[in-house]
Amino acid sequence: MADDETKQADEPEDEPRKEGRLSRLRFSKKKDMPGGLWLKCESCSDVIFRKELEEKGRVCPSCGFHFTVPGKERVAMLLDEGTWHEEFSDFEALDRLEFVDSTPYSDKIARAVKRTGQKEAVLSGTGEILGRPVVLAILDFGFMGGSMGEVVGEKVALATELAARDGKPLLIFTSSGGARMHEGVLSLMQMAKTCAALQTLNEAGGFSICVMTHPTTGGVTASFASVTDLILAEPGALIGFAGPRVIATTLKQELPAGFQRAEFLLQRGMIDAIVPRGEMRETLAKLFDYAQGPPEGVVPTPPRAARDVGAAS
């Protein structure tokens, strides 16, 4: 009886102590951070606030590394506001071979369409850059690694034909893992088709530029990306056919520093220039003027040195 009374008497005193301990645990426990707010730069390994990165055009504020840009975001940052008109948007991939690996190819396409809100890995259409009309094709790495299948090759070829017909310069941005293996030889055929279309544009007196962004590899590098009139690249972009690890394993030797990066290729004459993302619009407009002359009513952009002198005076 006495023990029971003592136990009952102690209970009211224990409850506040227990509540105090629980309270301290609740407040001392590290709160879970929402996912996706931070990411790590693959070049310098700095942790970057995602919103800050997006405000800087997806360029690392610490080392200047240029992250891969989604296709629709590239259109928005590149073209004059309100000038974008998409072409061939109803084209969609077909699973002609009924290809199946871990999952059916048709299911992979459906997931990519749902995730990106577009039907294929390339956006093509027309617009203006600082008042200069242009035909544009942009590979989106977010759609199955920007891989080139039947539809991608067809849309690039049709964009090239559109540029030839309308007398506009053709501008291509690449970000791709190469030809799409799920479509077999049908994807490899696009390499020849796109190169043939660019040759036709060249013979018609047209002008074309390809900007290789991170990463541009495989059959895309080995076809239309490398045969335009001018080949530009963003800083630090990985550009090549086979990946560096595959090459190193095959050759059984260590590769040179910076192998397959844009700077490495520029030194060896494989590309014409490296253009930072913040200077891309101005540089492209200048190149269009050099090739075809500025459109009527558009004042040519003066050289950077001349503008600097004017500002100083």
C-alpha positions in Angstrom: 0.0 0.0 0.0 2.7 2.4 0.9 4.6 1.5 -2.3 1.5 2.2 -4.4 1.0 5.6 -2.7 4.6 6.5 -3.2 4.4 5.6 -6.9 1.2 7.6 -7.4 2.8 10.6 -5.6 5.9 10.4 -7.8 4.0 10.3 -11.1 3.0 14.0 -11.2 6.6 15.0 -10.6 8.0 12.7 -13.4 5.6 13.9 -16.1 7.0 17.5 -16.2 10.5 16.2 -16.3 9.6 13.8 -19.1 7.9 16.6 -21.0 10.9 18.8 -20.6 13.2 16.1 -22.0 10.9 15.6 -25.0 10.7 19.3 -25.6 14.5 19.6 -25.6 14.8 16.7 -28.0 12.3 18.3 -30.4 14.1 21.6 -30.5 17.6 20.1 -30.6 16.8 17.7 -33.5 18.1 19.0 -36.8 15.2 20.0 -39.1 15.0 18.4 -42.5 15.8 20.7 -45.3 13.6 20.7 -48.4 15.3 18.8 -51.3 16.6 20.5 -54.4 17.5 23.8 -52.7 21.3 23.2 -53.0 23.5 21.5 -55.5 27.2 20.9 -55.9 29.3 22.3 -58.8 30.8 19.4 -60.7 33.9 21.5 -61.4 34.9 23.1 -58.1 32.6 21.1 -55.8 31.3 24.2 -54.1 27.7 24.0 -52.8 25.5 26.5 -54.6 22.0 27.8 -53.7 19.9 26.8 -56.6 18.0 30.1 -56.9 21.3 32.0 -57.0 22.6 29.7 -59.8 19.4 30.2 -61.8 19.7 34.0 -61.4 23.3 33.8 -62.8 22.2 31.9 -65.9 23.3 28.5 -64.4 26.9 29.6 -64.2 28.8 28.7 -61.0 29.5 31.9 -59.1 32.7 30.4 -57.7 34.5 29.0 -60.8 32.4 30.0 -63.8 31.5 26.5 -64.7 28.6 26.4 -67.2 25.8 24.0 -66.1 23.6 22.3 -68.7 20.5 24.4 -69.5 17.1 23.0 -70.2 15.9 23.7 -73.7 13.0 26.0 -72.9 15.2 28.0 -70.5 17.8 28.3 -73.2 15.1 29.8 -75.6 14.1 32.3 -73.0 17.6 33.5 -72.2 18.7 33.6 -75.9 15.9 35.1 -77.9 14.3 38.5 -77.8 11.1 38.4 -75.7 8.0 37.5 -77.6 9.8 36.5 -80.8 9.8 32.7 -80.3 7.7 30.6 -82.7 8.0 26.9 -82.4 7.9 24.7 -85.5 7.3 21.0 -85.9 6.1 20.7 -82.3 3.7 17.8 -83.2 6.5 15.4 -84.2 6.9 12.5 -81.7 9.1 9.5 -81.4 8.0 6.1 -82.7 9.0 2.7 -81.3 9.4 1.1 -84.7 11.8 -1.6 -83.4 9.7 -2.3 -80.2 12.9 -2.1 -78.3 13.0 -3.4 -74.7 15.9 -3.4 -72.3 15.1 -2.9 -68.6 11.8 -1.3 -69.7 10.1 -0.8 -73.1 11.4 2.1 -75.1 7.8 3.4 -75.5 7.6 3.7 -71.7 10.8 5.7 -71.5 9.5 8.1 -74.1 6.3 8.5 -72.2 8.1 9.3 -69.0 10.4 11.8 -70.8 7.4 13.6 -72.3 5.7 13.8 -68.9 8.8 15.1 -67.2 9.8 17.7 -69.8 6.5 18.8 -71.2 7.8 18.4 -74.8 7.5 15.5 -77.3 11.1 15.1 -78.2 14.7 16.1 -77.3 14.9 19.0 -79.7 13.1 22.3 -79.8 13.1 24.0 -83.2 11.6 27.2 -84.5 12.2 30.8 -85.3 12.9 34.0 -83.3 15.2 37.0 -83.1 18.4 37.8 -81.3 18.9 41.5 -80.8 16.6 42.1 -83.7 18.4 39.5 -86.0 16.0 36.8 -87.3 17.2 33.3 -86.8 16.1 29.7 -87.2 16.9 27.8 -84.0 17.3 24.2 -83.0 18.1 23.3 -79.4 18.9 19.9 -78.0 17.5 19.4 -74.5 19.7 17.0 -72.4 16.7 16.5 -70.0 14.9 14.5 -72.6 16.7 11.1 -72.7 20.1 12.8 -72.6 19.4 14.9 -75.7 19.9 11.8 -77.7 19.4 11.9 -81.5 16.7 9.6 -82.8 14.6 9.7 -86.0 12.5 12.7 -84.9 15.5 14.7 -83.7 17.3 14.2 -87.0 14.2 15.1 -89.0 13.6 18.3 -87.0 17.2 19.4 -87.4 17.0 18.7 -91.1 13.7 20.6 -91.4 15.1 23.6 -89.5 18.0 23.6 -91.9 15.6 23.6 -94.9 13.6 26.4 -93.3 16.7 28.5 -92.9 17.6 27.9 -96.6 14.0 28.8 -97.8 13.7 32.0 -95.7 17.3 33.2 -96.1 17.8 33.2 -92.3 20.9 32.0 -90.4 20.7 28.7 -88.7 21.7 28.4 -85.1 22.0 25.0 -83.3 22.7 24.4 -79.6 23.8 20.9 -78.8 23.8 19.0 -75.5 23.6 15.3 -76.1 24.8 11.9 -75.3 24.8 10.9 -79.0 22.7 8.7 -81.2 19.7 7.0 -79.5 20.5 3.3 -79.3 16.8 2.4 -78.8 16.2 3.2 -82.5 19.2 1.3 -83.9 20.3 2.0 -87.4 17.4 4.5 -87.8 19.2 6.8 -85.3 22.5 6.4 -87.1 20.9 7.4 -90.4 20.2 10.8 -88.9 23.9 11.6 -88.9 24.0 11.4 -92.7 20.7 13.2 -93.1 21.6 16.2 -91.0 25.0 16.6 -92.7 23.3 16.4 -96.1 20.8 19.1 -95.1 23.6 21.4 -93.9 25.5 20.9 -97.2 22.4 21.9 -99.1 22.1 25.1 -96.9 25.7 25.9 -97.6 25.3 25.5 -101.4 22.3 27.8 -101.2 24.5 30.5 -99.7 23.1 30.1 -96.2 25.0 30.6 -92.9 25.0 28.2 -89.9 26.5 28.2 -86.4 26.6 25.4 -83.8 27.2 26.1 -80.2 28.4 23.0 -78.3 27.4 23.0 -74.7 28.1 20.6 -71.8 28.0 17.8 -72.8 28.1 17.2 -76.5 29.2 13.6 -77.4 28.7 10.6 -79.6 26.9 10.7 -83.0 25.8 14.4 -82.6 29.5 15.5 -82.3 30.3 13.2 -85.2 27.6 14.7 -87.5 25.8 18.1 -87.7 27.4 19.7 -84.7 30.9 19.6 -86.4 30.0 20.7 -89.9 28.4 24.1 -89.6 30.1 27.2 -90.9 31.2 28.2 -87.4 31.6 26.0 -84.3 31.4 27.7 -80.9 31.4 26.2 -77.4 30.6 27.3 -73.9 33.5 27.3 -71.4 34.4 23.9 -69.9 32.0 21.9 -72.1 32.8 18.2 -72.5 33.0 17.6 -76.3 33.9 14.3 -78.0 32.8 11.1 -79.6 33.6 8.3 -77.1 33.8 9.2 -73.4 37.3 9.9 -71.8 37.1 6.9 -69.6 36.4 4.6 -72.6 39.3 6.1 -74.5 41.7 5.8 -71.5 40.7 2.2 -71.0 41.1 1.4 -74.7 44.5 3.1 -75.1 45.6 1.9 -71.6 47.3 5.3 -70.9 46.6 8.5 -69.0 44.9 11.2 -71.0 46.2 14.8 -71.2 44.9 17.3 -68.7 41.6 18.9 -69.9 41.2 16.3 -72.5 37.9 16.7 -74.5 37.1 20.0 -72.8 36.3 23.1 -75.0 39.6 24.8 -74.1 41.6 21.7 -75.2 39.7 21.5 -78.5 40.2 25.3 -79.2 43.9 24.9 -78.8 43.9 22.2 -81.5 41.7 23.9 -84.0 38.6 21.7 -83.5 36.3 24.7 -82.6 36.5 28.3 -83.6 35.8 30.1 -80.3 34.7 29.8 -76.7 31.9 32.2 -75.7 30.8 32.7 -72.1 27.0 32.4 -71.7 26.7 36.1 -70.6 28.2 37.2 -73.9 26.4 34.8 -76.2 23.6 37.0 -77.5 25.9 39.8 -78.4 28.5 37.6 -80.0 25.9 35.7 -82.1 24.3 39.0 -83.3 27.8 40.2 -84.3 28.5 37.0 -86.3 25.2 37.2 -88.1 26.0 40.7 -89.1 29.5 39.7 -90.4 28.0 36.9 -92.4 24.8 38.4 -93.9 24.8 42.1 -92.9 22.5 43.6 -90.3 18.7 43.6 -91.1 17.2 46.8 -92.3 16.7 49.2 -89.4 19.0 47.4 -87.0 22.1 49.2 -85.9 25.2 46.9 -85.9 26.7 46.2 -82.5 30.0 48.0 -82.3 33.2 46.2 -81.3 33.7 45.8 -77.5 36.8 48.0 -77.6 34.9 50.8 -79.3 32.1 50.7 -76.7 34.6 50.8 -73.9 36.3 53.8 -75.3 33.0 55.6 -75.8 31.9 54.8 -72.2 35.3 56.1 -70.9 35.0 59.4 -72.8 
